[in-house]
């Protein structure tokens, strides 16, 4: 029983990290129809910037703010200066964003080196907690809590605010949204910035668990796409559900069937695609 509980909590913490990354990716594609393969770079860059700031200042709070701010500005510049100039076809978008992924990866390697590094944990979260018969790292519980809070805030934002209603309308039909007076251009920039900020936050809080290293952008991006495919494009509920499913499958797959770890993730994705191509919560 202890094994199953610990593995479930580990899977939930990893699933919440994937949710932070996939939520922005899903909204960006749902609203702008942009296949942003550079999204994994936001995760890695946010962690690297935060690592540099915390080494220079010793402040994790300042490092978090700096990491999110730097990646958000980068996301706005990419959307305004590059992605907006592309046609709506997926191939040019994929080629450009994949090129940006490689460029940012090489720059990160040049600046921070190729040695895997780990962000420090807050002192208050550096110990383990006893939960009855279980002893579990408090930081992983913190990650689960952050993911849950962000999920609730995003749901309230999308479902209970005027701006959220505008985003939903633009995702459903951008042309009709423009006809009703919604500035879809500014809305797209705001959503792109939000997606970049969420990915950076995921990298910062995931840094103490997974570390940051060259190639992490590819690995986390692949899992984020699986989450989006399972949950459905443009759906925050789908991103949350998909993140938890992939996190649990990944953790239990590695613990129980390490030789079939990838199968446990991609086989359910293939089944869902065959039965419901738009994902579990995607619009048909």
C-alpha positions in Angstrom: 0.0 0.0 0.0 2.9 2.4 0.8 4.5 1.7 -2.6 1.3 2.5 -4.5 0.6 5.7 -2.5 4.1 7.0 -2.9 4.2 6.3 -6.6 0.8 7.9 -7.0 2.0 11.1 -5.3 5.2 11.1 -7.4 3.0 10.7 -10.6 0.7 13.6 -9.5 3.7 15.9 -8.9 5.1 15.2 -12.3 1.7 15.4 -13.9 1.3 18.9 -12.4 4.5 20.0 -14.0 3.3 18.7 -17.4 0.0 20.5 -16.9 1.8 23.9 -16.5 3.6 23.3 -19.8 0.7 21.8 -21.7 -1.9 24.4 -20.6 -0.1 27.2 -22.4 0.7 25.0 -25.4 -2.9 23.9 -25.7 -4.3 27.5 -25.5 -1.7 28.8 -28.0 -2.7 26.2 -30.6 -6.4 26.5 -29.8 -6.4 30.3 -30.3 -3.7 31.0 -32.8 -3.4 27.6 -34.6 0.4 27.9 -34.1 2.3 24.7 -33.6 5.0 26.1 -31.3 7.8 23.5 -31.1 9.9 26.1 -29.2 7.6 25.8 -26.2 10.0 23.3 -24.5 12.7 26.0 -24.7 10.6 28.2 -22.4 10.7 25.5 -19.7 14.5 25.2 -19.9 15.2 28.9 -20.3 13.0 29.8 -17.3 15.0 27.3 -15.1 18.4 28.5 -16.4 17.6 32.2 -15.8 16.3 31.4 -12.3 19.4 29.4 -11.6 21.6 32.3 -12.6 19.7 34.8 -10.5 19.6 32.6 -7.4 23.3 32.0 -7.7 23.9 35.8 -7.9 21.4 37.0 -5.3 20.5 34.0 -3.2 16.8 34.9 -3.5 14.5 32.2 -4.8 11.6 34.6 -5.1 13.6 37.1 -7.2 14.9 34.2 -9.3 11.3 33.0 -9.9 10.2 36.5 -11.0 13.2 37.0 -13.2 12.8 33.6 -14.9 9.1 34.1 -15.6 9.6 37.7 -16.8 12.5 36.9 -19.1 10.6 34.0 -20.8 7.4 36.1 -21.1 9.2 38.9 -22.9 10.9 36.3 -25.2 7.5 34.8 -26.0 6.0 38.2 -26.8 8.9 39.1 -29.1 8.6 35.7 -30.9 4.9 36.1 -31.4 5.0 39.7 -32.5 8.2 39.7 -34.6 8.3 36.2 -36.1 5.2 34.0 -35.8 2.8 36.7 -36.8 4.5 37.0 -40.1 4.0 33.4 -41.0 1.1 32.0 -43.0 -1.4 29.8 -41.3 0.1 26.6 -42.7 1.6 24.3 -40.1 4.8 23.4 -41.9 6.4 26.9 -41.9 5.4 27.3 -38.3 6.9 24.0 -37.4 10.1 24.7 -39.2 10.6 28.2 -37.7 9.7 27.1 -34.1 11.9 24.0 -34.4 14.8 26.2 -35.6 14.2 28.5 -32.6 14.2 25.5 -30.3 17.7 24.5 -31.7 19.0 28.1 -31.5 17.8 28.6 -27.9 19.2 25.2 -27.0 22.6 26.0 -28.4 22.7 29.4 -26.7 21.8 27.8 -23.4 24.6 25.3 -23.9 27.0 28.1 -24.6 26.0 30.2 -21.7 25.3 27.6 -19.0 27.4 24.6 -20.2 26.4 21.0 -20.6 26.6 19.8 -17.0 23.2 19.0 -15.5 22.3 21.5 -12.8 19.7 21.6 -10.1 17.8 24.6 -8.7 17.9 24.8 -4.9 14.8 24.1 -2.9 13.4 26.6 -0.4 14.8 25.8 3.1 11.2 25.2 4.4 10.6 22.6 1.8 13.9 20.7 1.9 12.7 18.1 4.4 10.3 15.2 4.2 6.9 15.0 5.9 5.5 12.0 7.7 1.9 11.3 6.6 0.9 8.4 8.8 3.1 5.5 7.8 4.5 7.4 4.8 7.5 9.6 4.6 7.3 11.9 1.5 9.3 14.9 0.3 7.5 18.1 1.2 8.7 19.7 -2.0 6.7 17.3 -4.2 3.6 18.1 -2.2 4.3 21.7 -2.8 4.5 21.1 -6.5 1.1 19.3 -6.4 -0.3 22.3 -4.5 1.1 24.8 -6.9 -0.3 22.9 -9.9 -3.7 22.7 -8.2 -3.8 26.4 -7.3 -2.7 27.4 -10.9 -5.4 25.1 -12.3 -8.1 26.7 -10.2 -6.9 30.2 -11.1 -6.8 29.4 -14.8 -10.3 27.9 -14.6 -11.7 31.0 -12.8 -9.9 33.2 -15.3 -11.3 31.4 -18.4 -14.8 30.6 -17.1 -15.6 33.5 -14.8 -14.0 36.6 -16.4 -14.8 38.7 -19.4 -11.3 38.3 -20.8 -11.7 34.5 -20.4 -15.0 34.6 -22.3 -13.2 36.5 -25.1 -10.5 33.9 -25.3 -13.1 31.1 -25.5 -14.9 32.9 -28.2 -11.8 33.5 -30.2 -10.8 29.8 -29.8 -14.2 28.7 -31.1 -14.3 31.1 -34.1 -11.8 33.9 -34.5 -13.6 35.5 -37.4 -16.9 35.8 -35.6 -15.0 37.1 -32.5 -13.4 39.8 -34.6 -16.8 40.7 -36.0 -18.1 41.3 -32.5 -15.3 43.7 -31.7 -12.8 41.5 -29.9 -9.2 42.4 -30.7 -8.0 38.9 -31.5 -4.5 40.3 -32.3 -3.9 41.6 -28.8 -5.6 38.6 -27.3 -3.3 36.3 -29.2 -0.2 38.1 -27.8 -1.6 37.9 -24.2 -2.3 34.2 -24.5 1.1 33.5 -26.0 2.7 35.5 -23.1 0.6 33.5 -20.6 1.7 30.2 -22.2 5.3 31.2 -22.0 5.0 32.3 -18.4 3.3 29.0 -17.4 6.1 27.0 -19.1 8.8 29.0 -17.3 7.0 28.5 -14.0 7.0 24.7 -14.7 10.8 24.8 -15.4 11.5 26.8 -12.2 9.5 24.6 -9.8 10.5 21.5 -11.8 14.2 22.4 -11.6 14.8 21.1 -8.1 13.1 17.7 -9.0 14.2 17.0 -12.6 17.2 19.4 -12.9 18.0 21.3 -16.1 20.3 20.1 -18.8 20.8 20.2 -22.6 18.0 18.1 -24.2 15.5 18.6 -21.5 13.5 20.9 -23.9 13.0 18.0 -26.3 12.0 15.5 -23.6 9.5 17.8 -21.9 8.1 19.0 -25.2 7.4 15.4 -26.3 5.5 14.7 -23.1 3.6 18.0 -23.3 2.4 17.1 -26.8 1.2 13.7 -25.5 -0.7 15.6 -22.8 -2.3 17.9 -25.3 -3.3 15.1 -27.7 -4.9 13.1 -24.9 -6.7 16.1 -23.3 -7.7 18.0 -26.4 -6.5 21.3 -28.0 -7.7 24.5 -26.4 -9.0 22.8 -23.2 -7.6 23.6 -19.8 -9.6 20.8 -18.3 -8.1 18.5 -20.9 -4.5 19.8 -20.2 -5.0 19.1 -16.5 -6.5 15.6 -17.0 -4.0 14.7 -19.7 -1.1 15.9 -17.5 -2.2 13.8 -14.6 -2.8 10.7 -16.8 0.7 11.0 -18.4 2.4 11.8 -15.1 0.9 8.7 -13.5 1.5 6.4 -16.5 5.1 7.6 -16.8 5.8 7.1 -13.1 4.1 3.7 -12.8 5.5 2.6 -16.1 9.1 3.3 -15.0 8.5 1.7 -11.6 6.7 -1.5 -12.7 7.7 -2.0 -16.3 10.9 0.0 -17.0 11.5 -1.7 -20.3 8.0 -0.7 -21.5 8.0 2.8 -20.0 7.4 4.6 -23.3 4.8 2.0 -24.3 2.7 2.8 -21.2 2.5 6.5 -22.4 2.1 6.2 -26.1 -0.2 3.2 -26.3 -3.1 5.0 -24.5 -2.4 8.1 -26.7 -2.7 6.0 -29.8 -6.0 4.4 -28.6 -7.5 7.8 -27.7 -6.5 9.2 -31.1 -8.1 6.2 -32.8 -11.4 6.6 -30.8 -11.5 10.4 -30.5 -9.1 12.3 -32.7 -9.8 15.6 -31.1 -8.8 14.4 -27.6 -11.0 13.6 -24.6 -12.1 17.2 -24.0 -11.3 18.8 -27.4 -14.0 20.3 -29.6 -15.3 17.8 -32.2 
